[in-house]
Amino acid sequence: MRLSVSLGLWQDRPPEEALETARAAEAAGYPELWIGEMATWDAFALGTAIGAATTRISLTFGPLAVTVRDPATIAMGVASVAALTGRSTGVALGTSSDVVVRGWHGRSRDRAVTALAESAVAVRQLLAGEKSAVDGSVVGSRGYRLRLAAPGSPLTIAAFGPRALGVAARHADRMVVNLVSPAAAAALVRGLREAASQAEVTPPPVAAWVVGAVDPGPAELEQLRRGVVGYLAAPGYAEMFRAEGFGDLVDFARTRPHPRELLAAVPVAAIAAVGLLGAPGDVTAKIAEYAAAGVDELAIVPATSDDDPGGAKTLAACRSAALSFDA
């Protein structure tokens, strides 16, 4: 099982803690750090700062919303960080959510999967140093070539629904899924393999972002419980939580209670269903479940607190647990 780390960018923690997580990930021996983009940092600015604060860890940006960032700005950002830091870089593309795309950025998510496929083609051209030549029905880029050295970055596609799985099968070097149980991951892996078979291509490896907290205290558990609240009523995720035995919680979430009431109703078991939680032995067993589901890589999103700033304790323990599993 390959391991990597994703920044949690937790809203209850100081934004600068992202640098602590990056240093902790490198110190624990993780080869790759995912830098997402939500409500806090510009991903490329943060990546440049992380490059200065660490020495060797590779940096993958995203998933970036393809209906917010266009192919040229994505490629320019990745190439800029690669040139300024000297690091290996990767990029992940996704469709994000209505809240982010329509609400925050005032953009349309119509035909988002088409935008994902068209962006994948254009971004791959640009990162390879080619002149862009995509005149898509939603996204396009023509006649641009990077002025900086082309980083040749691998391309990851975030997928959850059937059509996005098809895009990942045809265009990705790796697929990533977020906040999924082993059973849900297995279903997505099957869907990817079926899509690849239909397209007569080899399916890419699959990474799963999973939250992690080893021997967590109350602060870490509260943070992780808060993190799942927004997913409980969301299409696809709601069905996953229901399948894991939390149907009553999903039904309650769909009544749109006050967020404080919903948070109070989230049991620790709901977090454990979609992450690495508990004693080291529990973590090793859960890693084995994801491996059996066909997941090739776990991208750990560590819980952080005053007792474990940056998630250093959890990251070290998860790496040890994975080594135990591999042995």
Buried (B, 14 or more C-beta within 10 A) or exposed (E): BBBBBBBBBBEEBEEEBBBBBBBBBBBBEBBBBBBBBEEBBEBBEBBBBBBEBBEEBBBBBBBBBBBBBBBBEBBBBBBBBBBBBEBBBBBBBBBBBEEBBBEBEEBEBEBBBBBBBBBBBBBBBBBEBBEBEBEBEBBBBEEBEBEBEBBBBBBBBBBBBEBBBBBBBBBBBBBBBBBBBBEBBBBBBEBBBBBBEEEEEEBBBBBBBBBBBBBBEEBBBBBBBBBBBBBBBBEEBBEBBBBBEBEEBBEBBEEEEEEEEBBEBBEBEBBBBBBBBBEBEBBBBBBBBBBEBBBBBBBBBBBBBEEBBBBBBBBBBBBBBBEBBEE
